[in-house]
Amino acid sequence: MSKIKFGTDGWRAVISDDFTFENVRIVAQAISDFLKKEYRGKVIRIIVGYDPRFMSEKYAEIVAKNLVTNGIRVILTDRPSPTPAVSYAIKDKKLNGGVMITASHNPPYYNGIKYKAFYSGSADPGITGKIEKNLYKTKPKRTTTTKFAKNGLLKYENVCPAHLRFLSSYLDWKALKKGKFKVLVDVMHGSAYNFAEQLLSKTKNKVVTIRSHRDPYFGGINPEPIEKNLGSLMEGVKKGGYDLGIATDGDVDRVAIVGPDGKVLTGHRVIALLLLHFLEDRKMTGAVVQTICGTVLIDKICEKYGLKIYETPVGFKYICDLMRFNDILIGGEEAGGIGYKNYIPERDGILSGLLVLEMMCHRNKKLSAILKDIAKEYGSYYYRRIDTRYPDHLKQKLMNTLKVKPPARILGKKVVDVKSYDGVKFILEDKTWLLLRFSGTEPILRIYSEAASDKRALKLLDAGKRIANSLK
């Protein structure tokens, strides 16, 4: 078995291969040891939640058993729950942290463990580093749950209603009640249930939910809200005459938006939409965070409004860290994870989707009209990404070569800047860019590009593949 290692957002591994009962106990004990040292002499209270993946409830129970055996009080969710609901419970109940059993958007044969810190967001590298140092040091403690349920150390609870109330308090109901839009929601067999329908039930917006029943195999696809996995939503929106399509991933911290033409918007365009909604409709201010694979479009919006912009490595934990200590209006990843001012420092797919609808209601405009307005004001930008397998033994060689000997020109354009703090990004003289980086959760090479035309963006991806393959 491979050594347990925390990646971009926790530890993820293949079920029955590395993600075994024993390894889950090892991680749980490392978390217990971290908490006992961090809060020595104090009463420690933790929440443990899980998504609808295969055996997730069993893994969650194993973690809960270990924590309570170590003297830690645990709230264990009584059903598959969204990651943001578990994160919000930390704030709502003043807990010391949380554990989420999920592999998020990874393939169905994966599962994982995310640790959520006392501030209701992704654990920063300092925390995960301490947990990793505890791995294998203490023999995992075991016991039965019945004993602890009786004396109050372990409680079962549904944390979803409190999360929905929190979402409701964040939304602009005056605007939403003006809308009469048709919305199709695809929860991809994840733990978002029919929550969007519930929240909008008292408005005139018509909401229909698809793929809402539990399926640990997610219909044979990855529960990742990207174009190749959203055929049902794209076709349903177009054929059904819907104004908006919303998709959330397996644990509900990511979103994808589908326009009335049945096409999926890039995560960049969704972030740009919501940034403008906060600035122009909600009249809010603050700085903006995007990752190394962010878009020039956000740069242009920030330039117009005089907003400070931060850039981070991929991983919401870095965005979360900035949101904790700075006045951040919005922080997001190209993959659809977005956080907001006056919310917890966490991604929330349901909230993100409803905020897009809120923007449409505010402006009384269809999504297509809003997008045309943005393109007219700021120009058009086309983003592309491909994922490809790459030999493990060549990964370090590829990154080192690109850093030490970067290409002088790509597709005839001069490379004017190279960023290498997360993968290697080449910025060209025409402001187009190409990024190569390895996933922190899967054994794949991701190649990203952005250009003023889709044709050019695709050509940049091809150039990226040639660069990567030249070292094989």
SEMARFI-958458 format. One record per residue (C-alpha): residue in three letters; x, y, z; residue number from 1. Coordinates in nm, 4 decimals, padded with zeros to 6 digits, always signed. Example, Ala and Ser with C-alpha at 12.3 -4.5 7.8 and 13.67 -1.06 7.14 Angstrom:
NODE   residuo       east      north         up   num
NODE       ALA   +01.2300   -00.4500   +00.7800     1
NODE       SER   +01.3670   -00.1060   +00.7140     2
% end
This chain:
NODE   residuo       east      north         up   num
NODE       MET   +00.0000   +00.0000   +00.0000     1
NODE       SER   +00.1062   +00.3573   -00.0672     2
NODE       LYS   +00.1999   +00.5855   +00.2183     3
NODE       ILE   -00.0873   +00.8054   +00.3362     4
NODE       LYS   -00.0342   +01.1613   +00.2172     5
NODE       PHE   -00.2570   +01.4685   +00.2275     6
NODE       GLY   -00.2878   +01.6395   -00.1129     7
NODE       THR   -00.4638   +01.9506   -00.2429     8
NODE       ASP   -00.7683   +01.8948   -00.0200     9
NODE       GLY   -00.7140   +01.6105   +00.2259    10
NODE       TRP   -00.6282   +01.2457   +00.1685    11
NODE       ARG   -00.7894   +01.0503   -00.1143    12
NODE       ALA   -00.7225   +00.6964   -00.2309    13
NODE       VAL   -00.8754   +00.3981   -00.4097    14
NODE       ILE   -01.1246   +00.2034   -00.1968    15
NODE       SER   -00.9904   -00.1362   -00.0799    16
NODE       ASP   -00.6503   -00.0583   -00.2293    17
NODE       ASP   -00.5157   +00.2203   -00.0050    18
NODE       PHE   -00.8454   +00.3483   +00.1353    19
NODE       THR   -00.8962   +00.0627   +00.3815    20
NODE       PHE   -01.0549   +00.0364   +00.7253    21
NODE       GLU   -00.7106   +00.0150   +00.8832    22
NODE       ASN   -00.5753   +00.3201   +00.7006    23
NODE       VAL   -00.8872   +00.5173   +00.7938    24
NODE       ARG   -00.8206   +00.4239   +01.1582    25
NODE       ILE   -00.4584   +00.5396   +01.1202    26
NODE       VAL   -00.5719   +00.8804   +00.9878    27
NODE       ALA   -00.8393   +00.9083   +01.2577    28
NODE       GLN   -00.5814   +00.8399   +01.5290    29
NODE       ALA   -00.3489   +01.1023   +01.3795    30
NODE       ILE   -00.6356   +01.3534   +01.3911    31
NODE       SER   -00.7158   +01.2538   +01.7506    32
NODE       ASP   -00.3521   +01.2998   +01.8542    33
NODE       PHE   -00.3419   +01.6391   +01.6805    34
NODE       LEU   -00.6579   +01.7562   +01.8583    35
NODE       LYS   -00.5492   +01.6323   +02.2021    36
NODE       LYS   -00.2189   +01.8175   +02.1711    37
NODE       GLU   -00.3770   +02.1307   +02.0221    38
NODE       TYR   -00.6495   +02.1544   +02.2885    39
NODE       ARG   -00.4694   +01.9895   +02.5801    40
NODE       GLY   -00.6799   +01.9942   +02.8969    41
NODE       LYS   -00.9924   +02.1236   +02.7217    42
NODE       VAL   -01.3192   +01.9626   +02.6166    43
NODE       ILE   -01.2858   +01.8864   +02.2435    44
NODE       ARG   -01.5933   +01.8738   +02.0190    45
NODE       ILE   -01.5824   +01.7567   +01.6566    46
NODE       ILE   -01.8310   +01.6853   +01.3784    47
NODE       VAL   -01.7933   +01.3893   +01.1426    48
NODE       GLY   -01.9871   +01.3919   +00.8144    49
NODE       TYR   -01.9931   +01.1853   +00.4983    50
NODE       ASP   -02.1060   +01.1907   +00.1350    51
NODE       PRO   -02.3089   +00.9240   -00.0564    52
NODE       ARG   -02.0062   +00.7262   -00.1766    53
NODE       PHE   -01.9694   +00.3528   -00.1285    54
NODE       MET   -01.9261   +00.2708   +00.2426    55
NODE       SER   -01.8906   +00.6373   +00.3414    56
NODE       GLU   -02.1180   +00.5952   +00.6448    57
NODE       LYS   -01.9067   +00.3020   +00.7643    58
NODE       TYR   -01.5814   +00.4977   +00.7282    59
NODE       ALA   -01.7431   +00.7907   +00.9136    60
NODE       GLU   -01.8428   +00.5571   +01.1958    61
NODE       ILE   -01.4864   +00.4222   +01.2192    62
NODE       VAL   -01.3525   +00.7791   +01.2509    63
NODE       ALA   -01.6180   +00.8671   +01.5104    64
NODE       LYS   -01.5375   +00.5540   +01.7146    65
NODE       ASN   -01.1702   +00.6413   +01.7222    66
NODE       LEU   -01.2321   +01.0030   +01.8226    67
NODE       VAL   -01.4661   +00.9172   +02.1098    68
NODE       THR   -01.2302   +00.6421   +02.2297    69
NODE       ASN   -00.9701   +00.9175   +02.2567    70
NODE       GLY   -01.2070   +01.1205   +02.4755    71
NODE       ILE   -01.3273   +01.3585   +02.2024    72
NODE       ARG   -01.6965   +01.4466   +02.1829    73
NODE       VAL   -01.8422   +01.3766   +01.8380    74
NODE       ILE   -02.1481   +01.4786   +01.6401    75
NODE       LEU   -02.1932   +01.2194   +01.3621    76
NODE       THR   -02.4282   +01.3184   +01.0797    77
NODE       ASP   -02.7235   +01.0838   +01.0455    78
NODE       ARG   -02.7257   +01.0945   +00.6642    79
NODE       PRO   -02.5028   +01.1877   +00.3672    80
NODE       SER   -02.4484   +01.5630   +00.3981    81
NODE       PRO   -02.2918   +01.8444   +00.1937    82
NODE       THR   -01.9395   +01.9402   +00.2917    83
NODE       PRO   -02.0479   +02.3063   +00.3405    84
NODE       ALA   -02.3212   +02.1880   +00.5814    85
NODE       VAL   -02.0601   +02.0064   +00.7902    86
NODE       SER   -01.8284   +02.3100   +00.7762    87
NODE       TYR   -02.1096   +02.5442   +00.8805    88
NODE       ALA   -02.1924   +02.3205   +01.1779    89
NODE       ILE   -01.8434   +02.3943   +01.3163    90
NODE       LYS   -01.9314   +02.7638   +01.3356    91
NODE       ASP   -02.2947   +02.7122   +01.4342    92
NODE       LYS   -02.2125   +02.4784   +01.7235    93
NODE       LYS   -01.8763   +02.6350   +01.8146    94
NODE       LEU   -01.6860   +02.3122   +01.7511    95
NODE       ASN   -01.3103   +02.2587   +01.7347    96
NODE       GLY   -01.3160   +02.1168   +01.3831    97
NODE       GLY   -01.4647   +01.8551   +01.1559    98
NODE       VAL   -01.3917   +01.5465   +00.9501    99
NODE       MET   -01.5609   +01.4860   +00.6152   100
NODE       ILE   -01.5578   +01.1456   +00.4479   101
NODE       THR   -01.5583   +01.2279   +00.0778   102
NODE       ALA   -01.3504   +01.2104   -00.2371   103
NODE       SER   -01.5418   +01.5108   -00.3744   104
NODE       HIS   -01.5317   +01.4945   -00.7561   105
NODE       ASN   -01.2961   +01.1952   -00.7854   106
NODE       PRO   -01.4061   +00.8699   -00.9569   107
NODE       PRO   -01.6541   +00.6449   -00.7698   108
NODE       TYR   -01.3844   +00.3950   -00.6709   109
NODE       TYR   -01.2113   +00.6653   -00.4623   110
NODE       ASN   -01.2933   +00.7848   -00.1141   111
NODE       GLY   -01.1160   +01.0290   +00.1118   112
NODE       ILE   -01.0919   +01.2324   +00.4293   113
NODE       LYS   -01.1042   +01.6103   +00.4472   114
NODE       TYR   -01.0183   +01.7856   +00.7721   115
NODE       LYS   -01.2042   +02.1084   +00.8429   116
NODE       ALA   -01.0473   +02.3481   +01.0905   117
NODE       PHE   -01.1995   +02.5444   +01.3788   118
NODE       TYR   -01.2648   +02.8369   +01.1414   119
NODE       SER   -01.5111   +02.6287   +00.9312   120
NODE       GLY   -01.2864   +02.5969   +00.6294   121
NODE       SER   -01.0227   +02.3792   +00.4664   122
NODE       ALA   -00.7333   +02.3012   +00.6980   123
NODE       ASP   -00.4243   +02.5027   +00.6088   124
NODE       PRO   -00.0932   +02.3278   +00.5319   125
NODE       GLY   +00.0254   +02.3906   +00.8880   126
NODE       ILE   -00.2633   +02.1861   +01.0306   127
NODE       THR   -00.2479   +01.9057   +00.7743   128
NODE       GLY   +00.1295   +01.8940   +00.8249   129
NODE       LYS   +00.0811   +01.8318   +01.1978   130
NODE       ILE   -00.1741   +01.5584   +01.1267   131
NODE       GLU   +00.0608   +01.3928   +00.8766   132
NODE       LYS   +00.3441   +01.3917   +01.1328   133
NODE       ASN   +00.1190   +01.1932   +01.3674   134
NODE       LEU   +00.0529   +00.9170   +01.1134   135
NODE       TYR   +00.1667   +00.5679   +01.2246   136
NODE       LYS   +00.2943   +00.6995   +01.5612   137
NODE       THR   +00.0114   +00.5747   +01.7839   138
NODE       LYS   -00.1726   +00.2459   +01.7511   139
NODE       PRO   -00.5346   +00.3307   +01.6564   140
NODE       LYS   -00.7807   +00.2896   +01.9432   141
NODE       ARG   -01.0999   +00.0897   +01.8854   142
NODE       THR   -01.4314   +00.0382   +02.0630   143
NODE       THR   -01.8059   +00.0133   +01.9942   144
NODE       THR   -02.0268   +00.3150   +01.9311   145
NODE       THR   -02.3081   +00.1945   +02.1579   146
NODE       LYS   -02.1115   +00.2619   +02.4758   147
NODE       PHE   -02.0451   +00.6234   +02.3844   148
NODE       ALA   -02.3895   +00.6963   +02.2442   149
NODE       LYS   -02.5301   +00.6149   +02.5862   150
NODE       ASN   -02.3060   +00.8515   +02.7834   151
NODE       GLY   -02.3326   +01.1458   +02.5441   152
NODE       LEU   -01.9849   +01.1439   +02.3893   153
NODE       LEU   -02.1400   +01.0519   +02.0549   154
NODE       LYS   -02.4523   +01.2132   +01.9101   155
NODE       TYR   -02.6232   +01.1605   +01.5761   156
NODE       GLU   -02.7657   +01.4708   +01.4101   157
NODE       ASN   -02.9054   +01.6045   +01.0832   158
NODE       VAL   -02.7049   +01.9236   +01.0170   159
NODE       CYS   -02.8704   +02.0059   +00.6826   160
NODE       PRO   -03.1634   +02.2199   +00.8123   161
NODE       ALA   -02.9289   +02.4629   +00.9918   162
NODE       HIS   -02.7198   +02.4942   +00.6763   163
NODE       LEU   -03.0287   +02.5693   +00.4672   164
NODE       ARG   -03.1346   +02.8388   +00.7138   165
NODE       PHE   -02.7882   +02.9911   +00.6826   166
NODE       LEU   -02.8116   +02.9854   +00.3031   167
NODE       SER   -03.1551   +03.1444   +00.3197   168
NODE       SER   -03.0237   +03.4288   +00.5361   169
NODE       TYR   -02.7499   +03.4992   +00.2802   170
NODE       LEU   -02.9732   +03.5221   -00.0273   171
NODE       ASP   -03.1568   +03.8354   -00.1470   172
NODE       TRP   -03.5182   +03.7260   -00.1312   173
NODE       LYS   -03.6528   +04.0599   -00.2508   174
NODE       ALA   -03.4768   +03.9989   -00.5817   175
NODE       LEU   -03.5444   +03.6252   -00.6017   176
NODE       LYS   -03.9185   +03.6719   -00.5488   177
NODE       LYS   -03.9300   +03.8954   -00.8560   178
NODE       GLY   -03.7959   +03.6213   -01.0799   179
NODE       LYS   -03.9991   +03.3845   -01.2962   180
NODE       PHE   -03.7188   +03.1743   -01.4396   181
NODE       LYS   -03.7095   +02.8003   -01.5120   182
NODE       VAL   -03.4183   +02.6265   -01.3410   183
NODE       LEU   -03.2946   +02.2686   -01.3854   184
NODE       VAL   -03.0708   +02.1374   -01.1071   185
NODE       ASP   -02.8461   +01.8318   -01.1443   186
NODE       VAL   -02.7088   +01.7103   -00.8098   187
NODE       MET   -02.5151   +01.4249   -00.9792   188
NODE       HIS   -02.6306   +01.1686   -00.7183   189
NODE       GLY   -02.4487   +01.3728   -00.4538   190
NODE       SER   -02.5716   +01.5044   -00.1193   191
NODE       ALA   -02.7459   +01.8217   -00.2423   192
NODE       TYR   -03.0791   +01.6334   -00.2515   193
NODE       ASN   -03.3549   +01.8758   -00.3623   194
NODE       PHE   -03.2300   +02.1623   -00.1446   195
NODE       ALA   -03.2449   +02.4225   -00.4242   196
NODE       GLU   -03.6111   +02.3349   -00.4782   197
NODE       GLN   -03.6789   +02.3697   -00.1064   198
NODE       LEU   -03.5124   +02.7084   -00.0841   199
NODE       LEU   -03.6940   +02.8509   -00.3871   200
NODE       SER   -04.0334   +02.6951   -00.3146   201
NODE       LYS   -04.1850   +03.0269   -00.2057   202
NODE       THR   -04.0788   +03.2114   -00.5215   203
NODE       LYS   -04.2257   +03.2073   -00.8726   204
NODE       ASN   -03.9123   +03.0475   -01.0134   205
NODE       LYS   -03.9808   +02.6927   -01.1316   206
NODE       VAL   -03.7128   +02.4472   -01.0137   207
NODE       VAL   -03.6730   +02.0827   -01.1174   208
NODE       THR   -03.4067   +01.8481   -00.9764   209
NODE       ILE   -03.2542   +01.5502   -01.1580   210
NODE       ARG   -03.0234   +01.2650   -01.0475   211
NODE       SER   -03.1140   +01.3234   -00.6829   212
NODE       HIS   -03.1300   +00.9594   -00.5630   213
NODE       ARG   -02.8312   +00.7996   -00.3943   214
NODE       ASP   -02.6038   +00.6031   -00.6270   215
NODE       PRO   -02.2541   +00.5203   -00.4928   216
NODE       TYR   -02.1410   +00.4686   -00.8526   217
NODE       PHE   -02.2763   +00.8094   -00.9630   218
NODE       GLY   -02.4357   +00.6637   -01.2749   219
NODE       GLY   -02.0984   +00.5393   -01.3956   220
NODE       ILE   -01.9328   +00.8824   -01.4144   221
NODE       ASN   -01.7172   +01.0997   -01.1914   222
NODE       PRO   -01.9384   +01.3328   -00.9834   223
NODE       GLU   -01.7389   +01.6254   -01.1226   224
NODE       PRO   -01.9500   +01.9057   -01.2749   225
NODE       ILE   -01.7693   +01.9384   -01.6066   226
NODE       GLU   -01.9009   +01.9133   -01.9614   227
NODE       LYS   -01.8318   +01.5435   -02.0259   228
NODE       ASN   -02.0336   +01.4465   -01.7150   229
NODE       LEU   -02.3282   +01.6813   -01.7628   230
NODE       GLY   -02.4971   +01.5446   -02.0769   231
NODE       SER   -02.8321   +01.4964   -01.8995   232
NODE       LEU   -02.8337   +01.8521   -01.7667   233
NODE       MET   -02.7186   +02.0111   -02.0934   234
NODE       GLU   -02.9784   +01.8255   -02.2986   235
NODE       GLY   -03.2493   +01.8848   -02.0387   236
NODE       VAL   -03.1897   +02.2598   -02.0250   237
NODE       LYS   -03.1946   +02.2992   -02.4028   238
NODE       LYS   -03.4902   +02.0705   -02.4775   239
NODE       GLY   -03.6940   +02.1832   -02.1781   240
NODE       GLY   -03.6554   +02.5537   -02.2451   241
NODE       TYR   -03.4884   +02.6223   -01.9105   242
NODE       ASP   -03.3285   +02.9596   -01.8388   243
NODE       LEU   -03.0554   +02.8169   -01.6165   244
NODE       GLY   -02.8907   +02.4856   -01.5368   245
NODE       ILE   -02.7097   +02.4277   -01.2066   246
NODE       ALA   -02.4920   +02.1260   -01.1246   247
NODE       THR   -02.3237   +02.0435   -00.7938   248
NODE       ASP   -02.0550   +01.7810   -00.7356   249
NODE       GLY   -02.0633   +01.4789   -00.5059   250
NODE       ASP   -02.0077   +01.6663   -00.1790   251
NODE       VAL   -02.1675   +01.9930   -00.2970   252
NODE       ASP   -01.8729   +02.2314   -00.2703   253
NODE       ARG   -01.8431   +02.2893   -00.6465   254
NODE       VAL   -02.0819   +02.4269   -00.9057   255
NODE       ALA   -02.1229   +02.4282   -01.2825   256
NODE       ILE   -02.3587   +02.6572   -01.4698   257
NODE       VAL   -02.5346   +02.5694   -01.7952   258
NODE       GLY   -02.6821   +02.8441   -02.0126   259
NODE       PRO   -03.0143   +02.8217   -02.2018   260
NODE       ASP   -02.8206   +02.7067   -02.5103   261
NODE       GLY   -02.7244   +02.3897   -02.3233   262
NODE       LYS   -02.3566   +02.4838   -02.3000   263
NODE       VAL   -02.1493   +02.4730   -01.9808   264
NODE       LEU   -01.9879   +02.7981   -01.8708   265
NODE       THR   -01.6259   +02.7812   -01.7624   266
NODE       GLY   -01.5605   +02.8277   -01.3924   267
NODE       HIS   -01.3849   +03.1523   -01.4817   268
NODE       ARG   -01.6998   +03.2990   -01.6354   269
NODE       VAL   -01.9055   +03.1945   -01.3338   270
NODE       ILE   -01.6639   +03.3707   -01.0980   271
NODE       ALA   -01.6694   +03.6793   -01.3226   272
NODE       LEU   -02.0502   +03.6788   -01.3246   273
NODE       LEU   -02.0715   +03.6607   -00.9471   274
NODE       LEU   -01.7970   +03.9177   -00.8941   275
NODE       LEU   -01.9942   +04.1649   -01.1059   276
NODE       HIS   -02.3147   +04.0691   -00.9239   277
NODE       PHE   -02.1571   +04.1514   -00.5884   278
NODE       LEU   -02.0076   +04.4758   -00.7189   279
NODE       GLU   -02.2939   +04.6104   -00.9279   280
NODE       ASP   -02.6102   +04.4587   -00.7786   281
NODE       ARG   -02.5252   +04.3976   -00.4148   282
NODE       LYS   -02.2969   +04.7069   -00.3995   283
NODE       MET   -02.0308   +04.5189   -00.2010   284
NODE       THR   -01.6552   +04.5742   -00.2037   285
NODE       GLY   -01.3406   +04.3831   -00.1205   286
NODE       ALA   -01.0417   +04.2098   -00.2742   287
NODE       VAL   -01.0529   +03.9119   -00.5113   288
NODE       VAL   -00.8663   +03.5790   -00.5049   289
NODE       GLN   -00.8080   +03.3426   -00.7928   290
NODE       THR   -00.5617   +03.0603   -00.8481   291
NODE       ILE   -00.2641   +03.0335   -01.0811   292
NODE       CYS   -00.5002   +02.9042   -01.3516   293
NODE       GLY   -00.7262   +03.2090   -01.3179   294
NODE       THR   -00.8470   +03.4280   -01.6023   295
NODE       VAL   -00.7444   +03.7602   -01.7521   296
NODE       LEU   -01.1155   +03.8518   -01.7418   297
NODE       ILE   -01.1055   +03.8762   -01.3620   298
NODE       ASP   -00.7902   +04.0896   -01.3878   299
NODE       LYS   -00.9747   +04.3311   -01.6176   300
NODE       ILE   -01.2762   +04.3587   -01.3878   301
NODE       CYS   -01.0519   +04.4230   -01.0881   302
NODE       GLU   -00.8595   +04.6835   -01.2848   303
NODE       LYS   -01.1797   +04.8692   -01.3744   304
NODE       TYR   -01.3071   +04.8738   -01.0161   305
NODE       GLY   -00.9696   +04.9285   -00.8515   306
NODE       LEU   -00.9814   +04.6019   -00.6594   307
NODE       LYS   -00.6819   +04.4260   -00.5112   308
NODE       ILE   -00.6304   +04.0784   -00.6561   309
NODE       TYR   -00.4453   +03.7850   -00.5004   310
NODE       GLU   -00.3185   +03.4759   -00.6805   311
NODE       THR   -00.2683   +03.1390   -00.5079   312
NODE       PRO   -00.1705   +02.7807   -00.5904   313
NODE       VAL   -00.4588   +02.5480   -00.6822   314
NODE       GLY   -00.6457   +02.4353   -00.3702   315
NODE       PHE   -00.9188   +02.6177   -00.1834   316
NODE       LYS   -00.7185   +02.5950   +00.1405   317
NODE       TYR   -00.4999   +02.8786   +00.0078   318
NODE       ILE   -00.8033   +03.0918   -00.0784   319
NODE       CYS   -00.9558   +03.0088   +00.2599   320
NODE       ASP   -00.6404   +03.1299   +00.4358   321
NODE       LEU   -00.6631   +03.4687   +00.2631   322
NODE       MET   -01.0356   +03.4973   +00.3372   323
NODE       ARG   -00.9718   +03.4481   +00.7073   324
NODE       PHE   -00.7361   +03.7431   +00.7423   325
NODE       ASN   -00.8283   +03.9841   +00.4614   326
NODE       ASP   -01.1331   +04.1681   +00.3317   327
NODE       ILE   -01.2061   +03.9298   +00.0444   328
NODE       LEU   -01.5204   +03.9817   -00.1615   329
NODE       ILE   -01.4939   +03.6603   -00.3613   330
NODE       GLY   -01.2366   +03.3856   -00.4029   331
NODE       GLY   -01.2664   +03.1048   -00.6527   332
NODE       GLU   -01.1119   +02.8194   -00.8461   333
NODE       GLU   -01.1586   +02.7410   -01.2143   334
NODE       ALA   -01.3070   +02.4051   -01.1110   335
NODE       GLY   -01.6148   +02.5750   -00.9640   336
NODE       GLY   -01.5283   +02.6103   -00.5946   337
NODE       ILE   -01.6153   +02.9640   -00.4829   338
NODE       GLY   -01.6241   +03.1397   -00.1452   339
NODE       TYR   -01.7887   +03.4713   -00.0518   340
NODE       LYS   -01.7650   +03.7644   +00.1860   341
NODE       ASN   -01.9813   +03.7385   +00.4999   342
NODE       TYR   -02.0051   +03.3622   +00.4545   343
NODE       ILE   -01.7844   +03.0942   +00.6111   344
NODE       PRO   -01.4440   +03.0535   +00.4363   345
NODE       GLU   -01.5750   +02.7554   +00.2427   346
NODE       ARG   -01.7008   +02.6646   -00.1045   347
NODE       ASP   -02.0741   +02.6062   -00.1487   348
NODE       GLY   -02.2173   +02.4751   -00.4760   349
NODE       ILE   -02.5825   +02.5354   -00.3853   350
NODE       LEU   -02.5174   +02.8949   -00.2842   351
NODE       SER   -02.3113   +02.9639   -00.5963   352
NODE       GLY   -02.5840   +02.8362   -00.8266   353
NODE       LEU   -02.8562   +03.0357   -00.6518   354
NODE       LEU   -02.6447   +03.3512   -00.6607   355
NODE       VAL   -02.6330   +03.3254   -01.0411   356
NODE       LEU   -03.0133   +03.3056   -01.0397   357
NODE       GLU   -03.0215   +03.5986   -00.7972   358
NODE       MET   -02.8177   +03.8031   -01.0460   359
NODE       MET   -03.0647   +03.7216   -01.3242   360
NODE       CYS   -03.3546   +03.8227   -01.0994   361
NODE       HIS   -03.1820   +04.1478   -00.9983   362
NODE       ARG   -03.1309   +04.2500   -01.3597   363
NODE       ASN   -03.4436   +04.0844   -01.4969   364
NODE       LYS   -03.2244   +03.9469   -01.7733   365
NODE       LYS   -03.1578   +03.6052   -01.9175   366
NODE       LEU   -02.8129   +03.4643   -01.8594   367
NODE       SER   -02.7238   +03.4916   -02.2286   368
NODE       ALA   -02.7959   +03.8674   -02.2252   369
NODE       ILE   -02.5796   +03.9196   -01.9150   370
NODE       LEU   -02.2926   +03.7282   -02.0741   371
NODE       LYS   -02.3182   +03.9391   -02.3896   372
NODE       ASP   -02.2965   +04.2548   -02.1786   373
NODE       ILE   -01.9801   +04.1246   -02.0094   374
NODE       ALA   -01.8168   +04.0270   -02.3400   375
NODE       LYS   -01.8946   +04.3695   -02.4849   376
NODE       GLU   -01.7398   +04.5458   -02.1862   377
NODE       TYR   -01.4377   +04.3257   -02.1155   378
NODE       GLY   -01.3779   +04.1112   -02.4248   379
NODE       SER   -01.4019   +03.7346   -02.4738   380
NODE       TYR   -01.1671   +03.4798   -02.3199   381
NODE       TYR   -01.1633   +03.1098   -02.3966   382
NODE       TYR   -01.0360   +02.8656   -02.1367   383
NODE       ARG   -00.9522   +02.5001   -02.1951   384
NODE       ARG   -00.8177   +02.2116   -01.9870   385
NODE       ILE   -00.7250   +01.8519   -02.0555   386
NODE       ASP   -00.6140   +01.5760   -01.8174   387
NODE       THR   -00.3701   +01.3068   -01.9215   388
NODE       ARG   -00.1873   +01.0196   -01.7542   389
NODE       TYR   +00.1837   +01.0780   -01.7086   390
NODE       PRO   +00.4547   +00.8363   -01.5872   391
NODE       ASP   +00.5287   +00.8821   -01.2162   392
NODE       HIS   +00.9036   +00.8498   -01.2617   393
NODE       LEU   +00.9078   +01.1384   -01.5114   394
NODE       LYS   +00.6969   +01.3897   -01.3163   395
NODE       GLN   +00.9811   +01.5595   -01.1334   396
NODE       LYS   +01.1985   +01.5624   -01.4440   397
NODE       LEU   +00.9256   +01.7392   -01.6425   398
NODE       MET   +00.8747   +02.0122   -01.3823   399
NODE       ASN   +01.2476   +02.0658   -01.3283   400
NODE       THR   +01.3139   +02.0915   -01.7024   401
NODE       LEU   +01.0314   +02.3419   -01.7564   402
NODE       LYS   +01.1586   +02.5579   -01.4697   403
NODE       VAL   +01.5259   +02.5488   -01.5676   404
NODE       LYS   +01.4880   +02.5524   -01.9469   405
NODE       PRO   +01.1497   +02.7060   -02.0325   406
NODE       PRO   +01.0679   +02.7472   -02.4031   407
NODE       ALA   +01.1513   +03.0924   -02.5424   408
NODE       ARG   +00.8459   +03.0926   -02.7695   409
NODE       ILE   +00.5203   +02.8991   -02.7894   410
NODE       LEU   +00.3165   +02.8988   -03.1131   411
NODE       GLY   +00.5296   +03.1828   -03.2441   412
NODE       LYS   +00.4681   +03.4096   -02.9425   413
NODE       LYS   +00.7414   +03.5127   -02.6999   414
NODE       VAL   +00.7226   +03.3800   -02.3438   415
NODE       VAL   +00.7377   +03.6975   -02.1315   416
NODE       ASP   +00.6881   +03.5459   -01.7857   417
NODE       VAL   +00.7143   +03.2081   -01.6136   418
NODE       LYS   +00.5416   +03.1230   -01.2846   419
NODE       SER   +00.6516   +02.8040   -01.1130   420
NODE       TYR   +00.5018   +02.8017   -00.7626   421
NODE       ASP   +00.2364   +02.5444   -00.8648   422
NODE       GLY   +00.3313   +02.3605   -01.1800   423
NODE       VAL   +00.4776   +02.5828   -01.4520   424
NODE       LYS   +00.2800   +02.8605   -01.6237   425
NODE       PHE   +00.3996   +03.0339   -01.9399   426
NODE       ILE   +00.2564   +03.3797   -02.0058   427
NODE       LEU   +00.2941   +03.4913   -02.3671   428
NODE       GLU   +00.3356   +03.8386   -02.5136   429
NODE       ASP   -00.0284   +03.8474   -02.6312   430
NODE       LYS   -00.1481   +03.7741   -02.2706   431
NODE       THR   -00.2492   +03.4185   -02.3584   432
NODE       TRP   -00.1098   +03.1514   -02.1271   433
NODE       LEU   -00.0322   +02.7805   -02.0906   434
NODE       LEU   -00.0013   +02.5917   -01.7601   435
NODE       LEU   +00.1200   +02.2404   -01.6863   436
NODE       ARG   +00.0729   +02.1016   -01.3340   437
NODE       PHE   +00.0137   +01.7678   -01.1679   438
NODE       SER   -00.3103   +01.7018   -00.9840   439
NODE       GLY   -00.2910   +01.6945   -00.6063   440
NODE       THR   -00.5642   +01.4275   -00.5817   441
NODE       GLU   -00.5219   +01.2027   -00.8880   442
NODE       PRO   -00.2217   +01.0590   -01.0827   443
NODE       ILE   -00.2668   +01.2869   -01.3841   444
NODE       LEU   -00.1080   +01.5840   -01.5579   445
NODE       ARG   -00.3409   +01.8779   -01.6102   446
NODE       ILE   -00.2766   +02.1121   -01.9029   447
NODE       TYR   -00.4586   +02.4485   -01.9023   448
NODE       SER   -00.4761   +02.7356   -02.1499   449
NODE       GLU   -00.6554   +03.0642   -02.2151   450
NODE       ALA   -00.6696   +03.2723   -02.5301   451
NODE       ALA   -00.8834   +03.5242   -02.7176   452
NODE       SER   -01.0311   +03.2476   -02.9362   453
NODE       ASP   -01.1269   +02.8884   -02.8678   454
NODE       LYS   -00.9173   +02.7737   -03.1652   455
NODE       ARG   -00.6073   +02.9368   -03.0177   456
NODE       ALA   -00.6765   +02.7905   -02.6718   457
NODE       LEU   -00.6973   +02.4399   -02.8226   458
NODE       LYS   -00.3725   +02.4937   -03.0121   459
NODE       LEU   -00.2042   +02.5929   -02.6868   460
NODE       LEU   -00.3211   +02.2663   -02.5297   461
NODE       ASP   -00.1684   +02.0750   -02.8187   462
NODE       ALA   +00.1558   +02.2670   -02.7647   463
NODE       GLY   +00.1423   +02.1722   -02.3966   464
NODE       LYS   +00.1010   +01.8029   -02.4854   465
NODE       ARG   +00.3996   +01.8204   -02.7197   466
NODE       ILE   +00.6127   +01.9826   -02.4487   467
NODE       ALA   +00.5137   +01.7148   -02.1944   468
NODE       ASN   +00.5598   +01.4240   -02.4363   469
NODE       SER   +00.9023   +01.5461   -02.5492   470
NODE       LEU   +01.0466   +01.4254   -02.2190   471
NODE       LYS   +00.8931   +01.0777   -02.2247   472
% end
